[in-house]
Structure formats: C-alpha cells, structure tokens
Amino acid sequence: EAMQSLVTQFPALKLHLYNGEGQLRPFVNLFIGESNIKDLQGLGTSLGEDDKLLLVPSIAGG
C-alpha cells in the first residue's frame, strides 16, 4: 500500500520503479529497518505502525 500511495502521489515515479509487468525493477531496493523486502514477502510485506520504509535505488556507472 505504501508504494501504491507513493506512485499515486508522484505518477512519474512508476516508470522508474516498476517494469512493464508491474514488478519492482531489479535496481530498486526497499528496506524495512535493516531488512530488504526481497528477503521478506516482497511488495506483500506489511508495514508496522512504527516501521520506516527506505527506498534505495542502486547506481552504477563507470
């Protein structure tokens, strides 16, 4: 729900965060505390009342 709310408020982000199938792009990392949601239940991971969601895009270059 948090990610849906984010892209509803900022629609241009959707193209950067999700691929054509609606999955998070591989370079987008979401953390709840110190846990990557990819290691939990992915986008189905529930947030607790005091949890903070951290969005960390990977950056690569040369």
The first five atom37 places (N, CA, C, CB, O) and aatype in JSON, in Angstrom:
{
  "aatype": [6, 0, 12, 5, 15, 10, 19, 16, 5, 13, 14, 0, 10, 11, 10, 8, 10, 18, 2, 7, 6, 7, 5, 10, 1, 14, 13, 19, 2, 10, 13, 9, 7, 6, 15, 2, 9, 11, 3, 10, 5, 7, 10, 7, 16, 15, 10, 7, 6, 3, 3, 11, 10, 10, 10, 19, 14, 15, 9, 0, 7, 7],
  "atom_mask": [
    [1, 1, 1, 1, 1],
    [1, 1, 1, 1, 1],
    [1, 1, 1, 1, 1],
    [1, 1, 1, 1, 1],
    [1, 1, 1, 1, 1],
    [1, 1, 1, 1, 1],
    [1, 1, 1, 1, 1],
    [1, 1, 1, 1, 1],
    [1, 1, 1, 1, 1],
    [1, 1, 1, 1, 1],
    [1, 1, 1, 1, 1],
    [1, 1, 1, 1, 1],
    [1, 1, 1, 1, 1],
    [1, 1, 1, 1, 1],
    [1, 1, 1, 1, 1],
    [1, 1, 1, 1, 1],
    [1, 1, 1, 1, 1],
    [1, 1, 1, 1, 1],
    [1, 1, 1, 1, 1],
    [1, 1, 1, 0, 1],
    [1, 1, 1, 1, 1],
    [1, 1, 1, 0, 1],
    [1, 1, 1, 1, 1],
    [1, 1, 1, 1, 1],
    [1, 1, 1, 1, 1],
    [1, 1, 1, 1, 1],
    [1, 1, 1, 1, 1],
    [1, 1, 1, 1, 1],
    [1, 1, 1, 1, 1],
    [1, 1, 1, 1, 1],
    [1, 1, 1, 1, 1],
    [1, 1, 1, 1, 1],
    [1, 1, 1, 0, 1],
    [1, 1, 1, 1, 1],
    [1, 1, 1, 1, 1],
    [1, 1, 1, 1, 1],
    [1, 1, 1, 1, 1],
    [1, 1, 1, 1, 1],
    [1, 1, 1, 1, 1],
    [1, 1, 1, 1, 1],
    [1, 1, 1, 1, 1],
    [1, 1, 1, 0, 1],
    [1, 1, 1, 1, 1],
    [1, 1, 1, 0, 1],
    [1, 1, 1, 1, 1],
    [1, 1, 1, 1, 1],
    [1, 1, 1, 1, 1],
    [1, 1, 1, 0, 1],
    [1, 1, 1, 1, 1],
    [1, 1, 1, 1, 1],
    [1, 1, 1, 1, 1],
    [1, 1, 1, 1, 1],
    [1, 1, 1, 1, 1],
    [1, 1, 1, 1, 1],
    [1, 1, 1, 1, 1],
    [1, 1, 1, 1, 1],
    [1, 1, 1, 1, 1],
    [1, 1, 1, 1, 1],
    [1, 1, 1, 1, 1],
    [1, 1, 1, 1, 1],
    [1, 1, 1, 0, 1],
    [1, 1, 1, 0, 1]
  ],
  "atom_positions": [
    [[0.81, -1.2, 0.0], [0.0, 0.0, 0.0], [0.85, 1.26, 0.0], [-0.92, 0.0, 1.19], [0.48, 2.27, -0.6]],
    [[2.0, 1.2, 0.67], [2.86, 2.38, 0.74], [3.39, 2.75, -0.64], [4.02, 2.15, 1.7], [3.41, 3.93, -1.0]],
    [[3.81, 1.76, -1.41], [4.33, 2.04, -2.74], [3.23, 2.52, -3.67], [5.01, 0.79, -3.33], [3.45, 3.41, -4.49]],
    [[2.04, 1.94, -3.56], [0.92, 2.39, -4.37], [0.58, 3.84, -4.06], [-0.32, 1.49, -4.14], [0.3, 4.63, -4.96]],
    [[0.62, 4.19, -2.79], [0.36, 5.56, -2.38], [1.42, 6.5, -2.96], [0.33, 5.68, -0.84], [1.1, 7.61, -3.4]],
    [[2.67, 6.06, -2.96], [3.76, 6.88, -3.48], [3.57, 7.16, -4.97], [5.1, 6.18, -3.25], [3.69, 8.31, -5.39]],
    [[3.28, 6.13, -5.76], [3.13, 6.35, -7.2], [1.81, 7.05, -7.53], [3.21, 5.03, -7.95], [1.68, 7.65, -8.6]],
    [[0.84, 6.99, -6.64], [-0.38, 7.77, -6.83], [-0.09, 9.25, -6.65], [-1.49, 7.31, -5.85], [-0.58, 10.09, -7.4]],
    [[0.72, 9.57, -5.64], [1.08, 10.97, -5.38], [2.08, 11.5, -6.4], [1.67, 11.11, -3.98], [2.05, 12.68, -6.75]],
    [[2.97, 10.62, -6.88], [4.02, 11.0, -7.83], [4.03, 10.03, -9.0], [5.41, 11.03, -7.12], [4.89, 9.15, -9.06]],
    [[3.08, 10.16, -9.92], [2.91, 9.19, -11.01], [4.15, 8.96, -11.88], [1.8, 9.64, -11.88], [4.34, 7.87, -12.4]],
    [[5.0, 9.96, -12.03], [6.19, 9.81, -12.87], [7.16, 8.78, -12.3], [6.9, 11.15, -13.02], [7.97, 8.23, -13.03]],
    [[7.08, 8.52, -11.01], [7.97, 7.53, -10.38], [7.68, 6.11, -10.85], [7.84, 7.59, -8.88], [8.58, 5.27, -10.86]],
    [[6.45, 5.83, -11.24], [6.07, 4.47, -11.6], [6.97, 3.89, -12.68], [4.62, 4.43, -12.07], [7.39, 2.73, -12.58]],
    [[7.28, 4.66, -13.7], [8.14, 4.19, -14.78], [9.55, 3.86, -14.31], [8.21, 5.22, -15.88], [10.22, 3.0, -14.88]],
    [[10.0, 4.55, -13.27], [11.35, 4.33, -12.75], [11.41, 3.18, -11.76], [11.86, 5.6, -12.1], [12.46, 2.55, -11.6]],
    [[10.31, 2.9, -11.08], [10.3, 1.89, -10.03], [9.85, 0.51, -10.5], [9.42, 2.34, -8.91], [10.31, -0.51, -9.98]],
    [[8.94, 0.48, -11.49], [8.31, -0.78, -11.91], [8.6, -1.08, -13.37], [6.81, -0.74, -11.67], [8.73, -0.16, -14.19]],
    [[8.7, -2.38, -13.7], [8.84, -2.78, -15.1], [7.46, -2.91, -15.73], [9.63, -4.12, -15.22], [6.45, -2.61, -15.09]],
    [[7.39, -3.35, -16.97], [6.13, -3.47, -17.69], [5.17, -4.47, -17.1], [0.0, 0.0, 0.0], [3.96, -4.39, -17.35]],
    [[5.68, -5.43, -16.31], [4.83, -6.44, -15.67], [4.37, -6.01, -14.28], [5.58, -7.75, -15.56], [3.68, -6.77, -13.6]],
    [[4.74, -4.81, -13.87], [4.32, -4.32, -12.56], [5.18, -4.79, -11.41], [0.0, 0.0, 0.0], [4.82, -4.63, -10.25]],
    [[6.34, -5.38, -11.73], [7.28, -5.83, -10.7], [8.31, -4.73, -10.46], [7.98, -7.16, -11.11], [8.62, -3.94, -11.35]],
    [[8.84, -4.68, -9.23], [9.9, -3.72, -8.95], [11.08, -3.99, -9.86], [10.33, -3.78, -7.46], [11.44, -5.15, -10.1]],
    [[11.68, -2.94, -10.36], [12.88, -3.1, -11.18], [14.0, -3.66, -10.3], [13.3, -1.74, -11.84], [14.03, -3.38, -9.1]],
    [[14.91, -4.44, -10.89], [15.97, -5.09, -10.09], [16.86, -4.13, -9.31], [16.83, -5.91, -10.99], [17.38, -4.5, -8.25]],
    [[17.03, -2.91, -9.8], [17.92, -1.96, -9.12], [17.23, -1.18, -8.01], [18.49, -1.01, -10.12], [17.87, -0.36, -7.34]],
    [[15.94, -1.41, -7.8], [15.2, -0.71, -6.75], [15.19, -1.59, -5.5], [13.74, -0.37, -7.2], [14.71, -2.73, -5.54]],
    [[15.71, -1.08, -4.42], [15.75, -1.81, -3.16], [14.91, -1.09, -2.12], [17.21, -1.98, -2.66], [15.04, 0.12, -1.93]],
    [[14.05, -1.85, -1.46], [13.21, -1.31, -0.4], [13.57, -2.01, 0.9], [11.7, -1.49, -0.73], [13.66, -3.24, 0.95]],
    [[13.77, -1.23, 1.93], [14.14, -1.77, 3.23], [13.12, -1.35, 4.28], [15.55, -1.31, 3.64], [12.63, -0.23, 4.29]],
    [[12.82, -2.29, 5.15], [12.05, -2.01, 6.36], [13.04, -2.27, 7.48], [10.72, -2.92, 6.49], [13.43, -3.41, 7.74]],
    [[13.44, -1.2, 8.14], [14.53, -1.34, 9.1], [15.77, -1.75, 8.33], [0.0, 0.0, 0.0], [16.16, -1.07, 7.37]],
    [[16.41, -2.84, 8.73], [17.61, -3.32, 8.04], [17.3, -4.46, 7.07], [18.64, -3.78, 9.04], [18.22, -5.01, 6.47]],
    [[16.04, -4.81, 6.91], [15.65, -5.96, 6.08], [15.17, -5.52, 4.7], [14.56, -6.76, 6.77], [14.28, -4.68, 4.58]],
    [[15.79, -6.1, 3.68], [15.35, -5.86, 2.31], [14.05, -6.61, 2.11], [16.44, -6.31, 1.27], [13.95, -7.78, 2.47]],
    [[13.04, -5.97, 1.53], [11.75, -6.65, 1.36], [11.86, -7.84, 0.43], [10.71, -5.67, 0.83], [11.01, -8.73, 0.46]],
    [[12.92, -7.88, -0.41], [13.14, -9.04, -1.28], [13.42, -10.29, -0.45], [14.31, -8.78, -2.26], [13.18, -11.41, -0.9]],
    [[13.93, -10.1, 0.77], [14.2, -11.22, 1.67], [13.0, -11.53, 2.55], [15.42, -10.91, 2.54], [13.02, -12.5, 3.31]],
    [[11.95, -10.73, 2.47], [10.74, -10.93, 3.26], [9.64, -11.42, 2.32], [10.3, -9.6, 3.99], [9.83, -12.45, 1.66]],
    [[8.52, -10.74, 2.23], [7.44, -11.15, 1.33], [7.3, -10.19, 0.14], [6.12, -11.21, 2.09], [6.21, -10.04, -0.41]],
    [[8.4, -9.56, -0.25], [8.36, -8.65, -1.39], [7.4, -7.5, -1.14], [0.0, 0.0, 0.0], [7.3, -6.98, -0.03]],
    [[6.68, -7.11, -2.19], [5.73, -6.0, -2.06], [4.56, -6.34, -1.16], [5.23, -5.59, -3.42], [3.8, -5.45, -0.78]],
    [[4.39, -7.61, -0.83], [3.32, -8.01, 0.07], [3.69, -7.89, 1.54], [0.0, 0.0, 0.0], [2.88, -8.19, 2.41]],
    [[4.92, -7.46, 1.82], [5.38, -7.29, 3.19], [4.58, -6.19, 3.88], [6.89, -6.98, 3.23], [4.44, -5.09, 3.35]],
    [[4.08, -6.48, 5.06], [3.3, -5.5, 5.81], [4.21, -4.56, 6.59], [2.33, -6.2, 6.78], [5.27, -4.96, 7.08]],
    [[3.79, -3.32, 6.67], [4.49, -2.34, 7.5], [3.79, -2.22, 8.84], [4.55, -0.96, 6.8], [2.56, -2.14, 8.91]],
    [[4.58, -2.21, 9.91], [4.04, -1.95, 11.22], [3.85, -0.46, 11.42], [0.0, 0.0, 0.0], [4.35, 0.35, 10.63]],
    [[3.15, -0.1, 12.45], [2.84, 1.31, 12.71], [4.09, 2.17, 12.83], [2.03, 1.44, 13.97], [4.1, 3.32, 12.37]],
    [[5.16, 1.64, 13.43], [6.38, 2.41, 13.64], [7.47, 2.11, 12.62], [6.9, 2.15, 15.02], [8.56, 2.66, 12.72]],
    [[7.19, 1.25, 11.63], [8.19, 0.9, 10.62], [8.44, 2.07, 9.69], [7.74, -0.32, 9.82], [7.56, 2.88, 9.41]],
    [[9.68, 2.14, 9.23], [10.05, 3.13, 8.22], [10.46, 2.38, 6.96], [11.22, 4.06, 8.74], [11.2, 1.4, 7.02]],
    [[9.96, 2.84, 5.83], [10.27, 2.24, 4.54], [11.33, 3.11, 3.87], [8.99, 2.11, 3.64], [11.14, 4.31, 3.69]],
    [[12.44, 2.49, 3.5], [13.54, 3.2, 2.86], [13.68, 2.71, 1.43], [14.87, 2.99, 3.65], [13.84, 1.52, 1.2]],
    [[13.62, 3.62, 0.48], [13.77, 3.31, -0.93], [15.19, 3.66, -1.33], [12.72, 4.08, -1.81], [15.61, 4.82, -1.21]],
    [[15.94, 2.66, -1.82], [17.34, 2.86, -2.19], [17.55, 2.37, -3.62], [18.29, 2.13, -1.2], [17.64, 1.17, -3.84]],
    [[17.64, 3.29, -4.58], [17.94, 2.86, -5.95], [19.44, 2.6, -6.08], [17.47, 3.92, -6.98], [20.26, 3.38, -5.59]],
    [[19.8, 1.51, -6.74], [21.21, 1.22, -6.99], [21.69, 2.14, -8.11], [21.43, -0.28, -7.37], [20.95, 2.47, -9.03]],
    [[22.93, 2.55, -8.0], [23.52, 3.41, -9.02], [24.79, 2.73, -9.51], [23.82, 4.85, -8.46], [25.63, 2.31, -8.71]],
    [[24.93, 2.64, -10.82], [26.11, 2.03, -11.4], [26.64, 2.95, -12.5], [25.8, 0.61, -11.97], [25.91, 3.76, -13.06]],
    [[27.87, 2.8, -12.77], [28.46, 3.61, -13.83], [29.94, 3.34, -13.92], [0.0, 0.0, 0.0], [30.49, 2.5, -13.22]],
    [[30.55, 4.04, -14.77], [31.97, 3.8, -14.94], [32.71, 5.07, -15.19], [0.0, 0.0, 0.0], [33.93, 5.06, -15.36]]
  ]
}
